[in-house]
């Protein structure tokens, strides 16, 4: 397949797409369960970065629903005219304090919200008129009048175009006033709900628009000032057709109050939808594969094929949910992103002269420390069972295993596949041993390959999966390789480059961005240093638990954890909760496996380390000297591991 439009594959964030995503949004398997277009009350959509939330909202927005690219638009589309409003958090955060009473700020913010929504209502009406929707055309909008406008002030025009321009002018004047409050008088602004509802009522008085309803999706509501969330909570609580306000955010807002004496709750006031929980692992993997394959079709100019059309329409969901279809998709994607079993990876490793030499040297050093009479060459005779041989250095580094005992177990495993290698050693140590053997290669470790591995590393994040996939394509093109089927090494290199890119991106994650990036480097470095310990008694550590200390977590530490989870840097493993000794629930926190290739640690959820509250403070907010002392302690004064843990901190 020849790629004609690389720009399609470069867009891994919804923000990179224009407002109209008709023909670019792939219907997720859970779409019909959302029932957004038929909702009669507010919806609160929660989803982490990369879950597809923003793209979904753009699909629900009027720019897409009444797109000029849409050939036919059904009459019922008028019953859901979506308006996606991504909050300008920087501007909204300026609407506070400065000597102004909060009650006055509430009134100011309501007017600002009214300006934003009213302008979009007029624009949406014009978009409908210019679309292929047959019930309302440009002649109709030319005849339309917002007679209610003069009820609010005689200067307000009643013609749609003039009213829009007037409100836009008010919005610009409002911004100027906010920047110069001490030297300007407050401009005349429309009231909040009353003005919006009056505009909608005028629209519904037009026979062609009598069924119109507006759904406002306020994104990133959790980043608003508390009083602003209370204002919007009031809108949410009292939402009903034809004017419904819904929320979306990365995490559920902790502000439940309204501007009155009431509170909002999911039982009575809104329907809570958590996008991250809408798909099980199998369905998620199939959908990730579908999106990648569909984008390839679009990039190749094949927009009209049956597969693409089934991805773009809810009508295609029935076919896509059949077992035969899913099996076909998975066969296709796995053939493009092939993988090897751990045993096959061990065999391939021994076929690399450098790795074979490293293995023999490590066996030799372990034998010297044991003062064994055996030579490394004796062990190298077992290259016919590579999955056993590669873990020998770790086994020999453990005090309880004599060299003779390990040889006996090798012989037993070679003869009939029995013994300690079969029961526990290979299962517990093979991946960790392979990671250590490939460490000198720095950027390429083939365990980070294969479609299923990519899905595990992506950890419920579609964007992360697409970055891994598109990086594989990019690397293949740079190396002039086949772009249909990616080699294991190509995928491994792509995984490292993707992890490197995503770690660098962390510094853009809100007010804690740079500190979160340093935390990832410190935590990943610590896991890598622990893995490098010769005995590998606890391989594949990539989780931590805070279960000791002389105090409880401080507020800034709790907030840091919340930020790390909001941006999916840490993944909370709820099912492992138990009670701790420091007055709180113990929770296992896994470092997001997308970062694993950068540190050459395991992407699989396996073992954890236990740290104290004070240790967590060092990792998250401590100084570099504090971190060095922490590493010195957990690595038992092994200077080699301490140096390893610093990898990446100085980049």
URMOWO-V605241 format. One record per residue. RES is the residue in three letters. SS is DSSP state (H for helix, E for strand, - for the rest). PHI is phi in whole degrees, -180 to 180 (999 if undefined). Layout:
RES,SS,PHI  RES,SS,PHI
This chain:
UNK,-,999  UNK,-,-90  UNK,-,-86  UNK,-,-99  UNK,-,-128  UNK,H,-69  UNK,H,-60  UNK,H,-62  UNK,H,-79  UNK,H,-81  UNK,-,-91  UNK,-,-107  UNK,-,-122  UNK,H,-61  UNK,H,-64  UNK,H,-81  UNK,-,-95  UNK,-,-70  UNK,-,-62  UNK,-,-89  UNK,-,-111  UNK,-,-62  UNK,-,84  UNK,-,-127  UNK,-,-99  UNK,-,-96  UNK,-,-64  UNK,-,-73  UNK,-,-59  UNK,-,-90  UNK,H,-56  UNK,H,-67  UNK,H,-69  UNK,H,-68  UNK,-,51  UNK,H,-69  UNK,H,-77  UNK,H,-115  UNK,-,-64  UNK,-,-111  UNK,-,-143  UNK,E,-68  UNK,E,-125  UNK,E,-118  UNK,E,-101  UNK,E,-115  UNK,-,-167  UNK,-,-71  UNK,-,-57  UNK,-,85  UNK,-,-85  UNK,-,97  UNK,H,-63  UNK,H,-65  UNK,H,-64  UNK,H,-61  UNK,H,-66  UNK,H,-66  UNK,H,-67  UNK,H,-79  UNK,E,-73  UNK,H,-64  UNK,H,-59  UNK,H,-85  UNK,H,-59  UNK,-,-117  UNK,-,-66  UNK,-,-65  UNK,-,-85  UNK,-,-88  UNK,-,-66  UNK,-,-134  UNK,-,-125  UNK,-,-68  UNK,H,-61  UNK,H,-69  UNK,H,-61  UNK,H,-67  UNK,H,-78  UNK,-,-141  UNK,E,-103  UNK,E,-83  UNK,E,-127  UNK,E,-93  UNK,E,-117  UNK,E,-87  UNK,-,-61  UNK,-,-82  UNK,H,-64  UNK,H,-64  UNK,H,-68  UNK,H,-64  UNK,H,-70  UNK,-,-84  UNK,-,-89  UNK,-,-161  UNK,-,53  UNK,-,54  UNK,-,80  UNK,-,-102  UNK,-,-63  UNK,H,-62  UNK,H,-62  UNK,H,-71  UNK,H,-62  UNK,H,-59  UNK,H,-64  UNK,H,-64  UNK,H,-67  UNK,H,-61  UNK,H,-68  UNK,H,-63  UNK,H,-61  UNK,H,-62  UNK,H,-60  UNK,H,-60  UNK,H,-70  UNK,H,-63  UNK,H,-60  UNK,H,-68  UNK,H,-63  UNK,H,-66  UNK,H,-64  UNK,H,-62  UNK,H,-63  UNK,H,-66  UNK,H,-62  UNK,H,-61  UNK,H,-63  UNK,H,-87  UNK,-,-85  UNK,-,-84  UNK,-,-61  UNK,-,-82  UNK,-,-82  UNK,-,-152  UNK,-,-126  UNK,H,-67  UNK,H,-67  UNK,H,-63  UNK,H,-72  UNK,H,-66  UNK,H,-92  UNK,-,-73  UNK,E,-135  UNK,-,-96  UNK,-,-65  UNK,-,-69  UNK,H,-57  UNK,H,-71  UNK,H,-67  UNK,H,-88  UNK,-,-169  UNK,-,-63  UNK,-,-79  UNK,-,-75  UNK,-,-67  UNK,-,-107  UNK,E,-77  UNK,H,-53  UNK,H,-62  UNK,H,-68  UNK,H,-67  UNK,H,-61  UNK,H,-62  UNK,H,-64  UNK,H,-66  UNK,H,-62  UNK,H,-63  UNK,H,-61  UNK,H,-67  UNK,H,-66  UNK,H,-65  UNK,H,-61  UNK,H,-62  UNK,H,-64  UNK,H,-64  UNK,H,-60  UNK,H,-80  UNK,-,-137  UNK,-,-62  UNK,-,-76  UNK,-,-119  UNK,-,-130  UNK,-,-81  UNK,-,-65  UNK,-,-73  UNK,-,-69  UNK,-,-129  UNK,-,-70  UNK,-,-68  UNK,-,-73  UNK,H,-58  UNK,H,-60  UNK,H,-69  UNK,H,-61  UNK,H,-65  UNK,H,-68  UNK,H,-61  UNK,H,-64  UNK,H,-62  UNK,H,-63  UNK,H,-63  UNK,H,-70  UNK,-,-74  UNK,-,-84  UNK,H,-56  UNK,H,-70  UNK,H,-118  UNK,-,-65  UNK,-,-97  UNK,-,-71  UNK,-,-139  UNK,E,-113  UNK,E,-118  UNK,E,-98  UNK,E,-105  UNK,E,-92  UNK,E,-95  UNK,-,62  UNK,H,-64  UNK,H,-68  UNK,H,-91  UNK,-,-78  UNK,-,-64  UNK,H,-49  UNK,H,-65  UNK,H,-69  UNK,H,-66  UNK,H,-66  UNK,H,-59  UNK,H,-70  UNK,H,-60  UNK,H,-65  UNK,H,-63  UNK,H,-63  UNK,H,-63  UNK,-,-105  UNK,-,-73  UNK,E,-160  UNK,-,-60  UNK,-,-99  UNK,E,-137  UNK,E,-121  UNK,E,-105  UNK,E,-122  UNK,E,-116  UNK,E,-140  UNK,E,-165  UNK,-,-74  UNK,-,-142  UNK,-,-67  UNK,-,-62  UNK,-,-91  UNK,-,-100  UNK,-,-111  UNK,E,-79  UNK,-,-111  UNK,-,-76  UNK,-,-104  UNK,-,-94  UNK,-,-93  UNK,E,-129  UNK,-,-106  UNK,-,-148  UNK,-,-69  UNK,-,-70  UNK,-,-109  UNK,-,-106  UNK,E,-156  UNK,E,-102  UNK,E,-89  UNK,E,-123  UNK,E,-104  UNK,H,-62  UNK,H,-65  UNK,H,-108  UNK,-,-80  UNK,-,-125  UNK,-,-79  UNK,H,-59  UNK,H,-66  UNK,H,-63  UNK,H,-64  UNK,H,-62  UNK,H,-63  UNK,H,-65  UNK,H,-58  UNK,H,-64  UNK,H,-59  UNK,H,-63  UNK,H,-63  UNK,H,-65  UNK,H,-68  UNK,H,-65  UNK,H,-62  UNK,H,-63  UNK,H,-64  UNK,H,-66  UNK,-,-89  UNK,-,85  UNK,-,-99  UNK,-,-75  UNK,-,-102  UNK,-,-66  UNK,H,-61  UNK,H,-61  UNK,H,-61  UNK,H,-64  UNK,H,-70  UNK,H,-79  UNK,H,-91  UNK,-,-126  UNK,H,-59  UNK,H,-64  UNK,H,-86  UNK,H,-64  UNK,H,-60  UNK,H,-65  UNK,H,-69  UNK,-,-94  UNK,-,-76  UNK,H,-63  UNK,H,-64  UNK,H,-65  UNK,H,-64  UNK,H,-62  UNK,H,-65  UNK,H,-62  UNK,H,-68  UNK,H,-61  UNK,H,-61  UNK,H,-70  UNK,H,-70  UNK,H,-71  UNK,H,-81  UNK,E,-119  UNK,-,-69  UNK,-,-137  UNK,-,-125  UNK,-,-70  UNK,H,-59  UNK,H,-67  UNK,H,-66  UNK,H,-66  UNK,H,-64  UNK,H,-63  UNK,H,-65  UNK,H,-63  UNK,H,-71  UNK,-,-82  UNK,-,-92  UNK,H,-54  UNK,H,-66  UNK,H,-69  UNK,H,-60  UNK,H,-66  UNK,H,-61  UNK,H,-61  UNK,H,-64  UNK,H,-64  UNK,H,-69  UNK,H,-62  UNK,H,-61  UNK,H,-65  UNK,H,-65  UNK,H,-67  UNK,H,-62  UNK,H,-64  UNK,H,-82  UNK,-,56  UNK,-,-83  UNK,-,-80  UNK,-,-76  UNK,-,-105  UNK,H,-61  UNK,H,-61  UNK,H,-63  UNK,H,-72  UNK,H,-69  UNK,H,-72  UNK,H,-102  UNK,H,-70  UNK,H,-76  UNK,H,-124  UNK,H,-60  UNK,H,-64  UNK,H,-90  UNK,H,-62  UNK,-,-68  UNK,-,-97  UNK,H,-60  UNK,H,-55  UNK,H,-67  UNK,H,-65  UNK,H,-69  UNK,-,-83  UNK,-,-93  UNK,-,-56  UNK,-,-78  UNK,-,-104  UNK,-,-79  UNK,H,-64  UNK,H,-66  UNK,H,-65  UNK,H,-65  UNK,H,-62  UNK,H,-60  UNK,H,-68  UNK,H,-61  UNK,H,-65  UNK,H,-63  UNK,H,-68  UNK,H,-65  UNK,H,-72  UNK,H,-140  UNK,-,66  UNK,-,-114  UNK,-,93  UNK,H,-65  UNK,H,-61  UNK,H,-75  UNK,H,-80  UNK,H,-137  UNK,H,-61  UNK,H,-66  UNK,H,-59  UNK,H,-86  UNK,H,-123  UNK,H,-64  UNK,H,-63  UNK,H,-61  UNK,H,-66  UNK,H,-64  UNK,H,-59  UNK,H,-70  UNK,H,-66  UNK,-,-88  UNK,H,-53  UNK,H,-61  UNK,H,-77  UNK,-,65  UNK,-,-103  UNK,-,-128  UNK,-,-134  UNK,-,-67  UNK,-,-68  UNK,-,-89  UNK,-,-147  UNK,-,100  UNK,H,-58  UNK,H,-65  UNK,H,-64  UNK,H,-59  UNK,H,-65  UNK,H,-64  UNK,H,-66  UNK,H,-68  UNK,-,49  UNK,-,72  UNK,-,-115  UNK,H,-60  UNK,H,-61  UNK,H,-63  UNK,H,-63  UNK,H,-65  UNK,H,-63  UNK,H,-61  UNK,H,-67  UNK,H,-71  UNK,H,-65  UNK,H,-62  UNK,H,-63  UNK,H,-63  UNK,H,-64  UNK,H,-60  UNK,H,-66  UNK,H,-64  UNK,-,-91  UNK,-,58  UNK,-,-104  UNK,-,-61  UNK,-,-98  UNK,-,-94  UNK,-,-125  UNK,E,-98  UNK,-,-66  UNK,H,-60  UNK,H,-67  UNK,H,-63  UNK,H,-63  UNK,H,-64  UNK,H,-65  UNK,H,-62  UNK,H,-63  UNK,H,-64  UNK,H,-65  UNK,H,-65  UNK,H,-63  UNK,H,-59  UNK,H,-63  UNK,H,-73  UNK,H,-66  UNK,H,-63  UNK,H,-69  UNK,H,-58  UNK,H,-63  UNK,H,-93  UNK,-,-85  UNK,H,67  UNK,H,-69  UNK,H,-96  UNK,H,-48  UNK,H,-66  UNK,H,-67  UNK,H,-64  UNK,H,-63  UNK,H,-64  UNK,H,-61  UNK,H,-62  UNK,H,-63  UNK,H,-69  UNK,H,-66  UNK,H,-62  UNK,H,-64  UNK,H,-66  UNK,H,-63  UNK,H,-66  UNK,H,-63  UNK,H,-64  UNK,H,-65  UNK,-,-76  UNK,-,-63  UNK,-,-59  UNK,-,-75  UNK,-,46  UNK,-,-67  UNK,-,-130  UNK,-,-74  UNK,-,59  UNK,E,-86  UNK,E,-147  UNK,E,-133  UNK,E,-140  UNK,E,-132  UNK,E,-98  UNK,E,-136  UNK,E,-155  UNK,-,135  UNK,-,-90  UNK,-,-155  UNK,-,-85  UNK,-,-63  UNK,-,-78  UNK,H,-61  UNK,H,-69  UNK,H,-73  UNK,H,-63  UNK,H,-64  UNK,H,-62  UNK,H,-62  UNK,H,-61  UNK,H,-66  UNK,H,-64  UNK,H,-78  UNK,H,-60  UNK,-,-94  UNK,-,60  UNK,-,-73  UNK,E,-111  UNK,E,-114  UNK,E,-80  UNK,E,-102  UNK,E,-68  UNK,E,-70  UNK,E,-101  UNK,E,-66  UNK,E,-143  UNK,E,-93  UNK,-,-101  UNK,-,-92  UNK,-,-114  UNK,-,84  UNK,-,-148  UNK,E,-66  UNK,E,-84  UNK,E,-131  UNK,E,-83  UNK,E,-114  UNK,E,-98  UNK,E,-65  UNK,-,-49  UNK,H,-64  UNK,H,-64  UNK,H,-87  UNK,H,-56  UNK,H,-61  UNK,H,-65  UNK,H,-98  UNK,-,55  UNK,-,-117  UNK,-,-70  UNK,-,-91  UNK,-,-87  UNK,-,-78  UNK,-,-126  UNK,E,-103  UNK,E,-130  UNK,E,-111  UNK,E,-104  UNK,E,-127  UNK,E,-92  UNK,H,-58  UNK,H,-66  UNK,H,-63  UNK,H,-63  UNK,H,-61  UNK,H,-63  UNK,H,-64  UNK,H,-94  UNK,H,-132  UNK,-,-79  UNK,-,-82  UNK,H,-66  UNK,H,-65  UNK,H,-61  UNK,H,-67  UNK,H,-62  UNK,H,-65  UNK,H,-61  UNK,H,-63  UNK,H,-59  UNK,H,-74  UNK,H,-75  UNK,-,-95  UNK,-,57  UNK,-,63  UNK,-,-82  UNK,H,-64  UNK,H,-64  UNK,H,-70  UNK,H,-62  UNK,H,-65  UNK,H,-60  UNK,H,-65  UNK,-,-83  UNK,-,-54  UNK,-,96  UNK,-,-70  UNK,-,-104  UNK,-,-78
